[in-house]
Structure formats: structure tokens, C-alpha cells
Amino acid sequence: MEITNAHKKLASTRDPLQYALDSRQSVMGLVFAAMALNQSPISQEKNLPLTIIGGFLGAGKTTMLNHILSHPGGRKIVVLVNDFGKVNIDAALIESQTDDMINLSNGCACCAVSSDLTQSLKEITERDEQPDAIILECSGIAEPGAIAQTALANKALHLDGIITMIDAETFFERINDPQSNGLFLSQIHSSDMILLNKADLIGQEKLSKIRKRIEAEYPQKVLIETTLGAVSTEVVLGISSKQKHFEKDGRSKTVNHGFQSLSFEFDKPFEEEKLIDFLSGLPEKIIRAKGVLDLDQQGKEMIYQRVSSRWSLVPGNLWPKKQPKSILVFIANKGELNQEVLREKLMSCLKV
């Protein structure tokens, strides 16, 4: 089964619970990580390159991470993500898995950092065999520059580069939204490289307008068009950032960008027709939505994805042995979502 109202290639992920981590959580985690690393005898030189991937909600960061893990180009890479569900790694690549680490057969690894970023970074720096690169994905509402400033206080790390992904389809929507354009522009401003993703979803005329605008505002930044986050690892690693303004005191300011995130959990399965009607009628003010849903589809999860007005509902993995549980997250500008109304409408879609 597959339901989509537009582009069937919209990337899917498994667990949206940690997607809406805000910039305060990301930055404070790195602050404590810096303190721990500076006390480690192994971390006396900045010998581990760190690449930071940022971008607004729904830009395609997770899709690109999955591509990099599948095509590391001979490098041993450690990817730090909020939780494993965000990276749908091909089961054929997985060599071993624990609660906080997935080891891949190609030498790469994926670490969960939702619970303890400090410990994750410390363990990486204390390995006997060091990775060739570390990649950290920012939250969609985080400022990569603020995280980079804090990361450079870690004696074990140096900044290789900041990559900001842009959803080409919603570029002008973000630019023209007074509540999100400040964060959106700051994410671009702090980057060394800009990936204009989902270039296949818009016409050449609109794509050309976006390119001209970015090139006029940021002529020194590398700009690359991508589809489904498919970019060579050779391109995104080894940037050798020359940015120096992050090397101050390792402290970062956290800015409240005014986003609202609502999450819902249900133990009962949904009635398919009712749920699809509900998802089809959601207001356009919802910027991002994700879900892992129980629709009684031959024991499989159903993965819901929404970016602006585009959405999809596609089969995922088999449910684990535990009782299936539906999880939904909605993100919008603060004050635009009513939790009780959304909960009531969702409950009316549950099977009796």
C-alpha cells in the first residue's frame, strides 16, 4: 500500500519523537560534551574533523545522512543523530546493534545522542581506532553556527565544514514567513556549503530564481543542487572550513524562534479511511509533521511525512514484538496549533 498526494520519493523515517529537539538542547549538550572532552587525556589535539549538517525542518538532512552511511567512499564515518529512527539504514548494512550504536559492515557507525550527547562524543574520542570523520545533524530549528562555536571548544575536534540544506520547493515560503525567515537565513549564513535539495520538484524557472538569489546574497559559498539528498561523500567531507568567527569562547546564545511542537501517542489502531481524510484536511500552517502509525497493514508500520502542503503515507518496517503504538508530531509557528482540537480529531479516527 502507498498513498501520496504528490511526490512518492519523499524520504521516510521511523521515529519522529526526537525530531523537534530545539536549539537549546543541542547547544547545551555540546557544552557539556566540550567540558568532558577537555578532561580526557586523548583529546589534546584537534585531530577529529567534525562536519555539521543544518537546515530547516523537512530540508532532507536525514535522507542525505542515510546516503552517506550507505556510500562512505572508503571512509570510517560516525554519524550523530537524535535517534536511530531518523536514519532508515538498509538492514543488509547492519553488522551489530545496541541501544546506542549501530555498527555497519562498511566500517561506519550511527550513534544515538538523544539521551546523552556528552557520553557519545567522549566514547568516540576514546576509541582505539578513530573514525575518519564525525558528522553531526542539527535539529531543524537549530542554528549550526551556534553549535559549531561550542563544538570548537572540544580539544579533540576541529570544524571541517558546515553544510546547510535547503528545501527548494519551500524556499520562498520560508523567506516570506516573518516567523521563520530569521532562523532560515541564519542557517544559510553560517554555512560553508549550501545544498539546494529537492531540485526535481520545481521547474527550471523557479530553480533559476532561487540560485540567483542565493548567489547574489552569498557569492562566496559553494551551491550544489541535489535530489533526495544524493551528494557524494567526497563533496561534503574535506571542506576545510576557513571560518574563524566561531572560535571565541565556546559559549553560544540560544534564540527562541517561536516554533510550537505537539506530539501524540495512541495504543489503538486507526481506521484507514478516516485517518486519510484527517491528514488530507490538515491546515497549510503546519510546517512539518511526521508519524509512525498503526493501520493494521499486515503487521507493518505506516510512515507519515509532511513538508508544507506535501505529504505521503507509505509502508515501513514490521512492528517490533511489543504492542504497536502510533506516534505523531506536528510543528508550526507558535500559537497556530490547538492541541485539544487535534487530539479530539485524531481520537475520532481510531478504531472502536
N, C-alpha and C positions, 0 to 999 in steps of 0.2 A: 504494500500500500504506500502511496505517496501523494500528498496533497500540497500544492503550492499555487500561489496566485500570481507568480511571475517567474523568477529565475531559479531553476531547480538546482543550481550549483551553489546556492547559499550554504556556507560552511556550517556544520553542526558540531556541538559539543555535548558532553554528557551531564554535567552537574553545574547549574548556574549559581549555586548558593554563594560562592565567594566572588562572583563577577563584580559585584557592586562595592568592593572594598574601596574606601576613599583614600585620598592622598595622605591624610594624617596617619592612617595605619601603615601605609607603605613607607613613608619617610621615617616614622618613629622606629619601625622595625630595623631600618638600615642604621639609624643612630645607635641602637643597642648592639647591632652587629659590628659596627665600627669599634665600639668600646671593647667588645670581646676579642676581635681580631688583633687589636693593638697590643693585647696582653699575651698573645701567642708567640712563642719563640720562632715559629715557622714563618710568620708573616712580617718579616723585617724589610722586605723589598717589594716594590710594586711590580711583581712579575706575572700576575694573572690578569689577562685582558678581560675587561667587562664591557659587553655591548648591551645597551639599554634600548628596548623597543617600546615606544609610546604610540599614542594615537587615540582619538576619541572613540566612544562606545560604538562597537559594530564595525570598526575600520577593517578588521580582518587579521588582527595580530595573532590570534590563536591558530588560524589556518596557516599562516606563514611559519609559526613555530613547528607545527606538525610536518611541514615540508622540509624544514631544516633538519629535524631529527631523522627524517627518512632519507635525506640526501646530504650527509655531513661533509662530503668531499674529502674523506680521509682524516678528518679532524675528530678528536675526542672532545665532545661538547657537553657541558652541563647546562641544562635549561631550568631556570627557576620560575615556577608558576604558582598561582594561588591554590590550585588543587588539580589533581590528575584529570578530573573530568573535563577540564578545559582543553586538553590535548588528546584527541582521539587517535592514539597511536595504533598502528597496524599490529594485531596480535602476533603476526609472524616475526616481528622485530623484537618482541619482548623476550629477554633471556631469563630475568628473575624480577620479582616484585615484592616489596614490603609495604608497610603502611606509609612510609615517607620517601620511597625511592623506587623508580623503575629503571632497571639496567637493561640496555638494549644490546643486541648482538653485534652492532656495528661500533661498540665502544662508547656510545653516548649514554647519557643518563638524564632523567627528568626528576627533579626534586619537588616535593610538596612543601610550600613555605607558608601556608595559611595559618599554621599553628605556631611555628617558631622559626622565623627567618634568621634570627641570630645563630641558632644552632646549625641550621642548614649551611650557612656561609662558613661557619667555623669548621664544620666537618669537611667541607670541600677543600679548604686551605690546609687541612691536616692530613690529607690523603698521602699515602706513599707515592702514588702515581697521580700527578697533577693533570687536570684537563688542559686542552689547548686553548679553550675559550669558555667563558661563562656568559650566558645570555639571561637577562632579567626582563620579564614582561611587566610593564606598568599597568596599573588599573586604567580603565578608560577615562576616569575622571581625575587622574594624577598628572602632575607636571614633571616630565622627565628631567628637566633641568634641576629641579629641587632634589630629586633622588640622586642625580649624578653628583651634585655638590656634597651630599652626605657620603656617598659611596667612596669618593676620593679621600675621605679621612681614613679609610681602611688601608693599613700599610701593605696588605697583600695584593691590593687591586690597583690597576690603572685603567682609565677610561679609554677604550678603543674607539667607541663612537656611540652616538645617539641617533636612532632611526625613528622617524615619525611616519606612521601610516595614515593615509587619508582615504576616506571613502569618497570616490569621485562622484558617485550618484547623489550624495547628500552634501557635497561641498558648499554650494551656495545656500542651502538650508541652514548650515551651521554658521556661515559667515553673516547671514542676515538675522540670526537669532540673537538678540541682545543679551540673553541669559547664558548662552553657551559660547559666543564668539570670543570672549576674553580668554577662556581656557583653551579653546581650539587654536587660536593664534599663538598663544604661549607655547603650546606643544610643537608647533611648526618652528617657532623662533629658536627654540633650544636645540634643534636637530642639526646633525651633520649631513644627513641624507633624508630625502623625502621619497616615500613610495606612494605613488598615486594608484591605489588599488581599485579593483572592480572597474577597470577601464573599459571592459567589454560590455558594461551595462548602459553606457551612454553613447550618443552619436559623436562623430568626429568634430562637429562644430562646437558642441559643449565642451568636449575634452580639450580642444584647442584654446578655448576661452580660459579654462582653469589653468592650463600650462602657462599661458601668457601672464595671467595674474600672479601666479607663484613666482615665475622667473623675474617679473618686474619688481616684486617685493623682496625676493631673496635670490639675487643673481649669483651669489657665491655658493649656494647649496646644490648638491647633486640631486637631480629629479629623475626618477625612473617610474615608468608606467608598468603596472603589474595586473595580472588576472588571477584570482584565487590565491593571492599571496605567493605565487610561484616565482621566487627570485633565487638566483644562485648563491650558495653559501660563500663562494669566493667573492661575491659582491658585498655582502653585508658584514663580513668579518675582515679585519685588517684595514679598517678605515683610517686608523691612526689619527684620531681627533686632535686638532690643534687648539681647541677651545681651552682657554685658561681662566675665564671668569668664574668657573665653578670652584677653582682651587682657593677657597677663602678659609673658612674656619670649620667646615664640616657641619654647619648648622643650616637648617632650611626653614623658611617661613611656610606655614600651611594656610592656604587661602580657601575660604568657603565659597564654592562656586554655585551653591544653591540648587543642587540636584536632590531629588527625592527617590528613594528606592523602597519598593514594597515587595515582600515575599510571602508566599502562601504554600501550605503543605496540606495534602489530603490523603487519607488512607483508603478511601473508596475509589473505584474506577469511575471514569467519566463516560457519559453517553456520547458517542462519536458525533452524531448529527448536531446535538445541542451545543457541544463544545466548539465545533467548527463555526456555527452561527455566531457564537460569542466572540471567537477570535477574529472573524471577518468584520465584526461591527465595532472593534476597538477604535477609540478616537486617535487621530493623527498626532495629537500632542504627546503620545508615548514615543519616546526617543528610541528605546531599546527594550526588548523583552526576550526572555529565554525560559525554557521549561523542559523537564523530563516528565512525561505524562503516562498514566496508566489508562489505556483504552481497550484492554483485553485483546491485544493484537498478537495472538499466538505466542504469548509469553514474552513479547518484546517491548522494550521502552519505545515511546514515541517522542522524538526530539522536536521541540518547537523553537523557532528562531524568528525574531522580528527586528528589522532595522528600518526605522522610519515607517513608511507605509508598506514595505515589502516583507512578506512573511512566508514561512514554509513549515510543514509538519511531515517528518519523514521517519521511517523505522530506524531504531538504534540497535544497541546490543540486547541480548537476552537479559531479563531481570535477574539479579543475583538471587540466591536461595532465600534471602529474607523477604518479608512481605513487601510487595511493590508499594511505592509511595510517590504520588505526584508532587512535583515542586515547580513553582512558577515565580519568576521575578519580573517586575515592571519598573522601568526607570523613566522619569520625566523631570521637567523643571519643578522646583519645589512649589507645593500648593496646587498642582494641577491634577493630582490623583486623590480619589476618595477611597480609602482602604475598606471601609464597611460596605460601600456600594459594590466594589469589585468582588469582595468576598461573597456577598449575597448572590451576585450573578454567577459566580463560579460554583457555588453550592447548588444552585438550581440546575446545573449541568451534570451533577453526579447521579450515578445510577441509584435507584431506590432499592 
